[in-house]
């Protein structure tokens, strides 16, 4: 776990993608949270099988997918352990999660049954049709229209699942592939401002 930035009203917790590590999203997180609060980057519990220094939240193989992602519960326990500790010093109501790819899928899972300020899922995907029951935080989905790794259809599925259970969810798709493009930064920043600084009357 890596912490950066100045304490403030909000906190952004980062979950990196498959093969990256806790430092991968830090520059992005600090840029997005300027003047809003601090950033905490979590690191996945398992070493990546092919990338030296890379980590994975769980094995990402066709066999694992066919078995219904059996590594997800262990990864979720790892994330929840850190979130509970962080909640002791900063309320969940002023904490948002941002994840990329595998980290986005885990960010959505980790938001279930927690009164979080919001979730940003970049190039994410669902683990199953019923895996996100209990998620009520506002969600922003970011996805490249030409993503060859996680097709845009994955975020469309997430949008449908979350809308069906009454979540406030927005999908922003952008020209590009498996990345967080520069043109996505303004919508993400605006989303975080609304999460941490709701307008008078309670609306975000």
N, CA and C of each residue as an Amber inpcrd file, in Angstrom:
protein
   612
   0.8490000  -1.1900000   0.0000000   0.0000000   0.0000000   0.0000000
   0.8810000   1.2350000   0.0000000   0.5920000   2.1660000  -0.9010000
   1.3660000   3.3940000  -1.0290000   0.4220000   4.5780000  -0.8570000
   0.8430000   5.5510000  -0.0500000   0.0390000   6.7540000   0.1810000
   0.7700000   7.9630000  -0.3930000  -0.0100000   8.8680000  -1.0020000
   0.5490000  10.0970000  -1.5280000  -0.5080000  11.1990000  -1.4350000
  -0.0460000  12.4370000  -1.5240000  -0.9560000  13.5690000  -1.5420000
  -1.2500000  14.1130000  -0.1610000  -1.9730000  15.2230000  -0.1500000
  -2.3180000  15.8910000   1.0960000  -3.6990000  15.4640000   1.5680000
  -3.8680000  15.2280000   2.8710000  -5.1920000  14.8910000   3.3970000
  -6.2000000  15.9880000   3.0600000  -7.4130000  15.5890000   2.8060000
  -8.4720000  16.5330000   2.4820000  -9.8180000  15.9070000   2.7100000
 -10.8270000  16.4750000   2.0940000 -12.1810000  15.9590000   2.3050000
 -12.3470000  14.5610000   1.7270000 -11.6390000  14.2580000   0.6420000
 -11.8100000  12.9760000  -0.0230000 -10.5640000  12.1120000   0.0010000
 -10.7730000  10.8380000  -0.3200000  -9.6640000   9.8950000  -0.4840000
  -9.9770000   9.0100000  -1.6840000  -8.9890000   8.8220000  -2.5490000
  -9.1300000   7.9560000  -3.7110000  -8.2350000   6.7380000  -3.5160000
  -8.8460000   5.5540000  -3.5620000  -8.1140000   4.2970000  -3.4340000
  -7.9830000   3.6810000  -4.8280000  -6.7440000   3.3870000  -5.2250000
  -6.4370000   2.9030000  -6.5680000  -6.1990000   1.4030000  -6.5740000
  -6.7500000   0.7250000  -7.5840000  -6.5340000  -0.7020000  -7.7880000
  -5.9950000  -0.8970000  -9.2050000  -4.7450000  -1.2910000  -9.2940000
  -4.0620000  -1.3790000 -10.5880000  -4.5360000  -2.5680000 -11.4140000
  -4.0890000  -2.5780000 -12.6530000  -4.4620000  -3.6430000 -13.5700000
  -3.5520000  -4.8560000 -13.4850000  -3.8750000  -5.8650000 -14.2640000
  -3.1550000  -7.1410000 -14.2940000  -1.7370000  -6.9210000 -14.8240000
  -0.7530000  -7.2930000 -14.0290000   0.6400000  -7.1590000 -14.4480000
   1.2940000  -5.8570000 -14.0330000   0.5330000  -4.9200000 -13.4720000
   1.0990000  -3.6720000 -12.9630000   1.3700000  -3.8200000 -11.4680000
   1.5600000  -2.7030000 -10.7770000   1.7380000  -2.7400000  -9.3290000
   1.1760000  -1.4680000  -8.7200000   1.3640000  -1.2950000  -7.4210000
   0.7000000  -0.2120000  -6.7100000   1.1130000   1.1760000  -7.1820000
   2.2630000   1.2950000  -7.8250000   2.7290000   2.6160000  -8.2520000
   2.2290000   3.0120000  -9.6360000   1.6000000   2.1060000 -10.3310000
   1.2420000   2.3400000 -11.7300000   0.2660000   3.5090000 -11.9050000
  -0.7580000   3.5760000 -11.0840000  -1.7990000   4.5930000 -11.2400000
  -1.5790000   5.8220000 -10.3590000  -0.5090000   5.8530000  -9.5800000
  -0.2970000   6.9550000  -8.6440000  -0.2540000   8.3310000  -9.3180000
   0.5170000   8.5220000 -10.3950000   0.5240000   9.8550000 -11.0190000
  -0.8670000  10.2950000 -11.4690000  -1.6270000   9.3680000 -12.0320000
  -2.9960000   9.6750000 -12.4470000  -3.8490000  10.0450000 -11.2450000
  -3.7650000   9.2510000 -10.1790000  -4.5690000   9.5170000  -8.9960000
  -4.2630000  10.8640000  -8.3730000  -2.9820000  11.2190000  -8.2940000
  -2.5950000  12.5050000  -7.7140000  -3.1090000  13.6600000  -8.5560000
  -3.0620000  13.5050000  -9.8610000  -3.5870000  14.5440000 -10.7500000
  -5.0960000  14.7110000 -10.5630000  -5.8090000  13.6150000 -10.4970000
  -7.2610000  13.6690000 -10.3690000  -7.7060000  14.2220000  -9.0250000
  -6.8960000  14.0140000  -7.9860000  -7.2850000  14.3920000  -6.6240000
  -6.6840000  15.7090000  -6.1620000  -6.0780000  16.4430000  -7.0450000
  -5.4740000  17.7170000  -6.6490000  -6.5140000  18.6220000  -5.9850000
  -6.2560000  19.0080000  -4.7430000  -7.1580000  19.8710000  -4.0120000
  -8.3520000  19.1670000  -3.3910000  -8.4860000  17.8600000  -3.6180000
  -9.6310000  17.1140000  -3.0940000  -9.2710000  16.2240000  -1.9130000
  -8.0130000  15.7870000  -1.8430000  -7.6270000  14.8760000  -0.7750000
  -6.4530000  14.0170000  -1.1790000  -6.2580000  12.9130000  -0.4600000
  -5.0870000  12.0750000  -0.6840000  -5.4220000  10.8370000  -1.5080000
  -4.3780000  10.0880000  -1.8180000  -4.4750000   8.9130000  -2.6800000
  -3.8000000   7.7360000  -1.9790000  -4.4570000   6.5870000  -2.0140000
  -3.8850000   5.3460000  -1.4940000  -3.9220000   4.3100000  -2.6100000
  -2.7770000   3.7430000  -2.9300000  -2.6910000   2.7300000  -3.9880000
  -2.4580000   1.3590000  -3.3490000  -3.3900000   0.4560000  -3.5640000
  -3.2410000  -0.9100000  -3.0560000  -2.4840000  -1.7610000  -4.0650000
  -1.8420000  -2.8170000  -3.5600000  -1.1180000  -3.7280000  -4.4360000
  -1.7430000  -5.1120000  -4.3650000  -1.8960000  -5.7190000  -5.5210000
  -2.4970000  -7.0460000  -5.5970000  -1.6640000  -8.0670000  -4.8280000
  -2.2990000  -9.1070000  -4.2990000  -1.6060000 -10.0380000  -3.4010000
  -0.7070000 -11.0550000  -4.0750000  -0.8780000 -11.2770000  -5.3880000
  -0.1350000 -12.3560000  -6.0350000   0.8520000 -11.8230000  -7.0700000
   2.0210000 -12.4600000  -7.2000000   2.9400000 -12.0780000  -8.2780000
   2.3610000 -12.4510000  -9.6340000   2.6290000 -11.6150000 -10.6330000
   2.1730000 -11.9210000 -11.9880000   3.0170000 -13.0590000 -12.5490000
   2.4080000 -13.9900000 -13.2880000   3.1660000 -15.1520000 -13.7510000
   4.1960000 -14.8430000 -14.8300000   4.0990000 -13.6780000 -15.4900000
   4.9960000 -13.4150000 -16.6220000   5.7280000 -12.0780000 -16.5270000
   5.2410000 -11.1410000 -15.7430000   5.8130000  -9.7930000 -15.7000000
   6.6490000  -9.6270000 -14.4320000   7.9690000  -9.4760000 -14.5430000
   8.7970000  -9.2620000 -13.3490000   8.3580000  -7.9890000 -12.6090000
   8.0850000  -8.1300000 -11.3270000   7.6350000  -6.9910000 -10.5360000
   6.1570000  -6.6900000 -10.6660000   5.4780000  -7.3800000 -11.5570000
   4.0410000  -7.1740000 -11.7420000   3.2340000  -8.0150000 -10.7700000
   1.9950000  -7.6180000 -10.5520000   1.1250000  -8.3030000  -9.6080000
  -0.2120000  -8.6170000 -10.2790000  -0.9440000  -9.5440000  -9.6790000
  -2.2970000  -9.8650000 -10.1400000  -3.2090000 -10.0430000  -8.9340000
  -4.4730000  -9.6240000  -9.1150000  -5.4520000  -9.8040000  -8.0490000
  -5.8870000 -11.2600000  -7.9620000  -5.8920000 -11.9470000  -9.1030000
  -6.1980000 -13.3710000  -9.1750000  -5.7500000 -13.8560000 -10.5480000
  -5.5640000 -15.1650000 -10.7480000  -5.1450000 -15.6680000 -12.0500000
  -6.1700000 -15.3160000 -13.1360000  -5.6710000 -14.8110000 -14.2320000
  -6.5350000 -14.3810000 -15.3310000  -6.3170000 -15.3400000 -16.4960000
  -6.9960000 -16.4800000 -16.4310000  -6.8550000 -17.5190000 -17.4460000
  -8.2310000 -17.9620000 -17.9170000  -8.2530000 -18.6260000 -19.0590000
  -9.5220000 -19.1600000 -19.5670000 -10.0900000 -20.2040000 -18.6150000
  -9.2120000 -20.9770000 -17.9930000  -9.6780000 -21.9840000 -17.0300000
 -10.3540000 -21.3190000 -15.8370000  -9.7370000 -20.2350000 -15.3260000
 -10.3240000 -19.5250000 -14.1940000 -11.6710000 -18.9160000 -14.5640000
 -11.7590000 -18.3670000 -15.7710000 -13.0290000 -17.7970000 -16.2180000
 -14.1030000 -18.8820000 -16.3120000 -13.7270000 -20.0340000 -16.8430000
 -14.6810000 -21.1330000 -16.9790000 -15.1660000 -21.6320000 -15.6250000
 -14.3300000 -21.4910000 -14.5990000 -14.6850000 -21.9310000 -13.2460000
 -15.3820000 -20.8480000 -12.4360000 -15.6480000 -19.6910000 -13.0700000
 -16.3420000 -18.6170000 -12.3720000 -15.4440000 -17.7530000 -11.5120000
 -14.1870000 -17.6190000 -11.9140000 -13.2140000 -16.7750000 -11.2190000
 -13.0760000 -17.1560000  -9.7340000 -12.5630000 -18.3490000  -9.4280000
 -12.4700000 -18.7850000  -8.0310000 -11.5000000 -17.9610000  -7.1860000
 -10.6170000 -17.1840000  -7.8140000  -9.6760000 -16.3830000  -7.0480000
 -10.2290000 -15.0600000  -6.5590000 -11.4360000 -14.7030000  -7.0050000
 -11.9970000 -13.4010000  -6.6410000 -12.2300000 -13.2560000  -5.1350000
 -12.8280000 -14.2290000  -4.4470000 -13.0670000 -14.0490000  -3.0040000
 -11.7960000 -13.7690000  -2.2040000 -10.7110000 -14.4540000  -2.5020000
  -9.4510000 -14.2150000  -1.7910000  -8.9410000 -12.8080000  -2.0620000
  -9.0080000 -12.3830000  -3.3160000  -8.5810000 -11.0230000  -3.6610000
  -9.4560000  -9.9940000  -2.9670000 -10.7540000 -10.2660000  -2.8950000
 -11.6790000  -9.3410000  -2.2420000 -11.3730000  -9.2470000  -0.7420000
 -11.0440000 -10.3590000  -0.1220000 -10.6570000 -10.3410000   1.2940000
  -9.4250000  -9.4590000   1.5050000  -8.4830000  -9.5520000   0.5930000
  -7.2640000  -8.7430000   0.6690000  -7.6000000  -7.2550000   0.5930000
  -8.4500000  -6.8820000  -0.3530000  -8.8330000  -5.4750000  -0.5150000
  -9.6330000  -4.9980000   0.6930000 -10.5810000  -5.8060000   1.1310000
 -11.4210000  -5.4130000   2.2680000 -10.6070000  -5.2250000   3.5420000
  -9.5930000  -6.0380000   3.7110000  -8.7190000  -5.8850000   4.8800000
  -8.1370000  -4.4690000   4.9270000  -7.6550000  -4.0030000   3.7710000
  -7.0830000  -2.6580000   3.7080000  -8.1560000  -1.5860000   3.8320000
  -9.3030000  -1.7940000   3.1880000 -10.3540000  -0.7780000   3.2390000
 -10.8880000  -0.5960000   4.6610000 -11.0210000  -1.6790000   5.3970000
 -11.4930000  -1.5750000   6.7840000 -10.4920000  -0.7980000   7.6260000
  -9.2030000  -1.0560000   7.4280000  -8.1770000  -0.3090000   8.1590000
  -8.2130000   1.1670000   7.7790000  -8.3610000   1.4510000   6.4930000
  -8.4020000   2.8390000   6.0370000  -9.6510000   3.5490000   6.5450000
 -10.7440000   2.8120000   6.6840000 -11.9940000   3.4030000   7.1390000
 -11.8960000   3.8920000   8.5750000 -10.9810000   3.3400000   9.3400000
 -10.7980000   3.7590000  10.7250000 -10.2290000   5.1730000  10.8270000
  -9.6120000   5.6560000   9.7460000  -9.0320000   7.0000000   9.7600000
  -9.7150000   7.9470000   8.7860000 -10.5220000   7.4290000   7.8950000
 -11.2080000   8.2680000   6.9110000 -12.5110000   7.5630000   6.5250000
 -13.6540000   8.2480000   6.6030000 -14.9390000   7.5660000   6.4020000
 -15.1270000   7.0740000   4.9700000 -15.8100000   5.9410000   4.8530000
 -16.1370000   5.4210000   3.5250000 -16.9830000   6.4010000   2.7280000
 -17.8160000   7.1840000   3.3970000 -18.6700000   8.1400000   2.6980000
 -17.8720000   9.1960000   1.9490000 -16.6010000   9.3560000   2.2940000
 -15.7280000  10.3010000   1.6070000 -14.5500000   9.5820000   0.9400000
 -14.7800000   8.3220000   0.5890000 -13.7660000   7.5040000  -0.0850000
 -14.3120000   6.9960000  -1.4100000 -13.5190000   7.1210000  -2.4660000
 -13.8870000   6.5840000  -3.7760000 -12.8270000   5.5800000  -4.2210000
 -13.2390000   4.6380000  -5.0520000 -12.3240000   3.6540000  -5.6200000
 -12.1520000   3.9210000  -7.1060000 -10.9490000   3.7280000  -7.6010000
 -10.6860000   3.7900000  -9.0410000  -9.8220000   2.6050000  -9.4130000
 -10.2930000   1.8160000 -10.3670000  -9.5370000   0.6610000 -10.8140000
  -9.4380000   0.6080000 -12.3200000  -8.3950000  -0.0650000 -12.7900000
  -8.1950000  -0.2510000 -14.2220000  -8.1860000  -1.7400000 -14.5480000
  -8.9850000  -2.1380000 -15.5420000  -9.0250000  -3.5010000 -16.0520000
  -9.3640000  -4.4950000 -14.9330000  -8.4600000  -5.4050000 -14.5850000
  -8.7430000  -6.3410000 -13.4920000  -8.9890000  -5.5760000 -12.1890000
  -8.2710000  -4.4840000 -11.9990000  -8.4890000  -3.6490000 -10.8290000
  -9.8500000  -2.9810000 -10.8290000 -10.3790000  -2.6680000 -12.0210000
 -11.7240000  -2.0980000 -12.1110000 -12.7730000  -3.1230000 -11.7150000
 -12.5920000  -4.3560000 -12.1770000 -13.5180000  -5.4220000 -11.8010000
 -13.5200000  -5.6200000 -10.2870000 -12.3370000  -5.5370000  -9.6690000
 -12.2370000  -5.7070000  -8.2240000 -12.7520000  -4.4870000  -7.4660000
 -12.5890000  -3.3040000  -8.0290000 -13.1190000  -2.1020000  -7.3790000
 -14.6320000  -2.1820000  -7.2530000 -15.2870000  -2.6590000  -8.2940000
 -16.7460000  -2.8060000  -8.2460000 -17.1490000  -3.8420000  -7.2080000
 -16.4250000  -4.9550000  -7.1570000 -16.7190000  -5.9800000  -6.1500000
 -16.5380000  -5.4200000  -4.7330000 -15.4670000  -4.6620000  -4.5400000
 -15.1540000  -4.1470000  -3.2140000 -16.1520000  -3.0950000  -2.7530000
 -16.8590000  -2.4770000  -3.6840000 -17.8290000  -1.4290000  -3.3340000
 -19.1530000  -1.9900000  -2.8300000 -19.3760000  -3.2760000  -3.0030000
 -20.6440000  -3.8900000  -2.5850000 -20.8210000  -3.7430000  -1.0740000
 -22.0050000  -3.2780000  -0.6890000 -22.3900000  -3.1580000   0.7280000
 -21.5190000  -2.1750000   1.5120000 -20.9300000  -1.1940000   0.8250000
 -20.1800000  -0.1380000   1.5090000 -20.7370000   1.2110000   1.0650000
 -20.9080000   2.1500000   1.9980000 -21.4520000   3.4680000   1.6440000
 -20.3770000   4.3770000   1.0710000 -19.7530000   3.9630000  -0.0250000
 -18.6720000   4.7270000  -0.6310000 -19.1910000   5.9410000  -1.3790000
 -18.2970000   6.9090000  -1.5810000 -18.6690000   8.1180000  -2.3200000
 -18.8500000   7.8170000  -3.8060000 -18.0930000   6.8640000  -4.3450000
 -18.2140000   6.5490000  -5.7590000 -17.1740000   5.5320000  -6.2010000
 -17.3580000   5.0380000  -7.4310000 -16.4360000   4.0740000  -8.0310000
 -16.1890000   4.4730000  -9.4850000 -14.9170000   4.5170000  -9.8740000
 -14.5420000   4.7160000 -11.2750000 -13.9430000   3.4110000 -11.7730000
 -14.5830000   2.8060000 -12.7620000 -14.1230000   1.5280000 -13.3110000
 -13.6800000   1.7580000 -14.7570000 -12.3810000   1.6840000 -14.9930000
 -11.8080000   1.9350000 -16.3140000 -11.4740000   0.6070000 -16.9860000
 -12.0840000   0.3640000 -18.1280000 -11.8660000  -0.8810000 -18.8860000
 -12.1560000  -2.1020000 -18.0310000 -13.2380000  -2.0410000 -17.2590000
 -13.6000000  -3.1320000 -16.3700000 -14.5000000  -4.1660000 -17.0190000
 -14.8650000  -5.1640000 -16.2160000 -15.7070000  -6.2530000 -16.7050000
 -16.4190000  -6.8840000 -15.5190000 -17.5500000  -7.5350000 -15.7520000
 -18.2660000  -8.2120000 -14.6650000 -17.7110000  -9.6070000 -14.4230000
 -17.7820000 -10.0530000 -13.1920000 -17.4130000 -11.4340000 -12.8650000
 -18.6000000 -12.3800000 -13.0100000 -19.7720000 -11.8150000 -13.1210000
 -20.9830000 -12.6180000 -13.2600000 -22.1960000 -11.7190000 -13.1760000
 -23.3370000 -12.2250000 -13.5780000 -24.5390000 -11.4080000 -13.6420000
 -25.0170000 -10.9510000 -12.2660000 -24.7360000 -11.7370000 -11.2270000
 -25.2650000 -11.4180000  -9.8990000 -24.1790000 -11.0340000  -8.9010000
 -22.9720000 -10.7490000  -9.3920000 -21.8600000 -10.5460000  -8.4750000
 -21.8660000  -9.1820000  -7.7970000 -22.6370000  -8.2310000  -8.3000000
 -22.5850000  -6.8680000  -7.7720000 -23.8450000  -6.4750000  -7.0120000
 -24.6290000  -7.4560000  -6.5890000 -25.8080000  -7.1570000  -5.7850000
 -25.3840000  -6.4720000  -4.4880000 -26.0120000  -5.3430000  -4.1780000
 -25.6670000  -4.6040000  -2.9770000 -24.7870000  -3.4030000  -3.2390000
 -24.3680000  -3.2000000  -4.4910000 -23.5770000  -2.0190000  -4.8420000
 -24.5320000  -0.8600000  -5.1030000 -24.4070000   0.2080000  -4.3400000
 -25.2900000   1.3550000  -4.4940000 -24.5410000   2.6670000  -4.6820000
 -23.2270000   2.6630000  -4.6100000 -22.4540000   3.8900000  -4.8220000
 -22.5650000   4.3380000  -6.2760000 -22.4840000   5.6430000  -6.5340000
 -22.4420000   6.1120000  -7.9210000 -21.2500000   5.5050000  -8.6540000
 -21.4400000   5.1540000  -9.9200000 -20.3890000   4.4830000 -10.6970000
 -20.1710000   5.2310000 -12.0090000 -18.9100000   5.4550000 -12.3370000
 -18.5230000   5.9720000 -13.6490000 -17.7270000   4.8870000 -14.3530000
 -18.2050000   4.4800000 -15.5140000 -17.5260000   3.4800000 -16.3380000
 -16.7940000   4.2010000 -17.4750000 -15.5140000   3.9000000 -17.6380000
 -14.6800000   4.4780000 -18.6970000 -14.1780000   3.3330000 -19.5670000
 -14.2910000   3.4630000 -20.8950000 -13.8700000   2.3480000 -21.7480000
 -13.4870000   2.8370000 -23.1390000 -12.4280000   2.2440000 -23.6730000
 -12.0160000   2.5140000 -25.0450000 -12.8970000   1.7790000 -26.0360000
 -13.2740000   2.4610000 -27.0840000 -14.1830000   1.8680000 -28.0610000
 -13.5240000   0.7570000 -28.8740000 -12.1980000   0.7650000 -28.9530000
 -11.4770000  -0.2440000 -29.7370000 -10.6030000  -1.1210000 -28.8520000
 -11.0170000  -1.3070000 -27.6120000 -10.2450000  -2.0940000 -26.6560000
 -10.2030000  -3.5560000 -27.0940000  -9.0150000  -4.0950000 -27.4430000
  -8.9310000  -5.4900000 -27.8720000  -8.7610000  -6.4600000 -26.7030000
  -8.4710000  -5.9500000 -25.5080000  -8.2280000  -6.8000000 -24.3440000
  -9.5260000  -7.0510000 -23.5850000 -10.2130000  -5.9690000 -23.2410000
 -11.5330000  -6.0410000 -22.6150000 -12.4820000  -5.2450000 -23.5040000
 -13.2630000  -5.8950000 -24.3390000 -14.1270000  -5.1750000 -25.2780000
 -15.1090000  -4.2430000 -24.5670000 -15.5030000  -3.1980000 -25.2660000
 -16.4670000  -2.2350000 -24.7410000 -17.7410000  -2.9120000 -24.2590000
 -18.1000000  -4.0340000 -24.8630000 -19.3050000  -4.7570000 -24.4760000
 -19.2970000  -5.1040000 -22.9840000 -18.1190000  -5.2690000 -22.3970000
 -18.0370000  -5.6040000 -20.9780000 -18.5910000  -4.4680000 -20.1100000
 -18.2600000  -3.2330000 -20.4520000 -18.7980000  -2.1020000 -19.6960000
 -20.2860000  -1.8970000 -19.9900000 -20.7190000  -2.2180000 -21.1930000
 -22.1510000  -2.1600000 -21.4930000 -22.9120000  -3.1680000 -20.6320000
 -22.3300000  -4.3370000 -20.4210000 -22.9430000  -5.3310000 -19.5420000
 -22.9890000  -4.8290000 -18.1060000 -21.8930000  -4.2170000 -17.6630000
 -21.8680000  -3.6570000 -16.3120000 -22.9360000  -2.5890000 -16.1490000
 -23.0510000  -1.7370000 -17.1380000 -24.0520000  -0.6780000 -17.0760000
 -25.4490000  -1.2570000 -16.9330000 -25.7530000  -2.2860000 -17.7070000
 -27.0840000  -2.9000000 -17.6520000 -27.3420000  -3.5400000 -16.2930000
 -26.3550000  -4.2470000 -15.7660000 -26.5030000  -4.9090000 -14.4660000
 -26.7240000  -3.8830000 -13.3610000 -25.9410000  -2.8200000 -13.3580000
 -26.0300000  -1.8160000 -12.3000000 -27.3180000  -0.9990000 -12.4010000
 -27.7180000  -0.6600000 -13.6040000 -28.9650000   0.0820000 -13.7730000
 -30.1560000  -0.7550000 -13.3180000 -30.0860000  -2.0600000 -13.5570000
 -31.1980000  -2.9380000 -13.1780000 -31.4030000  -2.9790000 -11.6700000
 -30.3470000  -2.7110000 -10.9030000 -30.4890000  -2.7260000  -9.4410000
 -30.5540000  -1.3160000  -8.8610000 -30.7730000  -0.3310000  -9.7370000
 -31.0380000   1.0240000  -9.2730000 -29.8230000   1.8770000  -9.0130000
 -28.6670000   1.4780000  -9.4970000 -27.4590000   2.2720000  -9.2910000
 -27.4530000   3.5050000 -10.1860000 -26.8090000   4.5520000  -9.7040000
 -26.5100000   5.7200000 -10.5220000 -25.2390000   5.4120000 -11.2990000
 -25.3540000   5.1670000 -12.5950000 -24.1980000   4.7290000 -13.3870000
 -24.1380000   5.5070000 -14.6920000 -22.9160000   5.9080000 -15.0560000
 -22.6600000   6.6180000 -16.3010000 -21.5500000   5.8940000 -17.0500000
 -21.7440000   5.7030000 -18.3460000 -20.7200000   5.0920000 -19.1890000
 -20.1880000   6.1330000 -20.1690000 -18.8690000   6.3390000 -20.1380000
 -18.1910000   7.2240000 -21.0810000 -17.2390000   6.3760000 -21.9100000
 -17.4960000   6.2880000 -23.2050000 -16.5920000   5.5600000 -24.0910000
 -15.7780000   6.5600000 -24.9110000 -14.5460000   6.1700000 -25.2060000
 -13.6310000   7.0620000 -25.9000000 -12.9190000   6.3090000 -27.0090000
 -12.4860000   7.0620000 -28.0260000 -11.6510000   6.4860000 -29.0690000
 -10.3590000   5.9920000 -28.4240000  -9.9860000   4.7690000 -28.7170000
  -8.7590000   4.2440000 -28.1280000  -8.9120000   2.7850000 -27.7650000
  -7.8300000   2.2440000 -27.2000000  -7.7770000   0.8170000 -26.9080000
  -7.7790000   0.5780000 -25.3970000  -6.8780000  -0.2700000 -24.8990000
  -6.8940000  -0.6690000 -23.4910000  -6.0530000   0.3010000 -22.6760000
  -6.6290000   1.4660000 -22.3820000  -5.9020000   2.5140000 -21.6790000
  -6.8930000   3.4960000 -21.0740000  -6.3860000   4.4350000 -20.2880000
  -7.1940000   5.5520000 -19.8000000  -6.7490000   6.7690000 -20.5970000
  -7.5020000   7.1750000 -21.6110000  -7.0520000   8.2390000 -22.5060000
  -7.1150000   9.6120000 -21.8490000  -6.3200000  10.5670000 -22.3180000
  -6.3350000  11.9180000 -21.7430000  -7.7190000  12.5510000 -21.7280000
  -8.5330000  12.2750000 -22.7570000  -9.8590000  12.8940000 -22.8130000
 -10.8160000  12.3510000 -21.7520000 -10.4220000  11.2680000 -21.0790000
 -11.2620000  10.7360000 -20.0030000 -11.0190000  11.4310000 -18.6710000
  -9.9260000  12.1800000 -18.5640000  -9.5430000  12.7340000 -17.2670000
 -10.5330000  13.7850000 -16.7720000 -11.0300000  14.6220000 -17.6570000
 -11.9830000  15.6510000 -17.2250000 -13.2670000  15.0370000 -16.6810000
 -13.9040000  14.0820000 -17.3830000 -15.0920000  13.4520000 -16.8050000
 -14.8330000  12.7590000 -15.4710000 -13.6720000  12.1210000 -15.3230000
 -13.3600000  11.4540000 -14.0590000 -13.1840000  12.4910000 -12.9550000
 -12.4710000  13.5650000 -13.2510000 -12.2790000  14.6240000 -12.2610000
 -13.6270000  15.2270000 -11.8490000 -14.4860000  15.4920000 -12.8090000
 -15.8050000  16.0580000 -12.4990000 -16.6210000  15.1000000 -11.6380000
 -16.5170000  13.8150000 -11.9140000 -17.2190000  12.8030000 -11.1290000
 -16.7250000  12.8090000  -9.6860000 -15.4070000  12.8740000  -9.4980000
 -14.8480000  12.8660000  -8.1500000 -15.2270000  14.1320000  -7.3860000
 -15.2500000  15.2620000  -8.0630000 -15.6800000  16.5030000  -7.4060000
 -17.1110000  16.3580000  -6.9140000 -17.9820000  15.7830000  -7.7290000
 -19.3750000  15.5860000  -7.3100000 -19.4560000  14.5990000  -6.1490000
 -18.5980000  13.5780000  -6.1550000 -18.6100000  12.5930000  -5.0740000
 -18.2180000  13.2210000  -3.7420000 -17.1870000  14.0440000  -3.7610000
 -16.6280000  14.5620000  -2.5160000 -17.2210000  15.8970000  -2.1020000
 -17.7960000  16.6090000  -3.0420000 -18.3530000  17.9230000  -2.7460000
 -19.7590000  18.0350000  -3.2970000 -20.7030000  17.2720000  -2.7060000
 -22.0810000  17.3150000  -3.1970000 -22.6680000  18.7020000  -3.0590000
 -23.5770000  19.0140000  -3.9640000 -24.2120000  20.3270000  -3.9560000
 -25.1720000  20.4400000  -2.7760000 -25.4820000  21.6670000  -2.3320000
 -26.4500000  21.8460000  -1.2400000 -27.7730000  21.1510000  -1.5680000
 -28.3170000  20.4850000  -0.5740000 -29.5500000  19.7590000  -0.7860000
 -29.3390000  18.2700000  -0.9310000 -28.0390000  17.8610000  -1.0680000
 -27.7370000  16.4460000  -1.0420000 -27.5140000  15.8100000  -2.3810000
 -27.7930000  16.4800000  -3.5120000 -27.5710000  15.8690000  -4.8170000
 -26.1050000  15.9210000  -5.1700000 -25.6530000  14.9180000  -5.9380000
 -24.2430000  14.8400000  -6.2950000 -23.9960000  15.5670000  -7.6070000
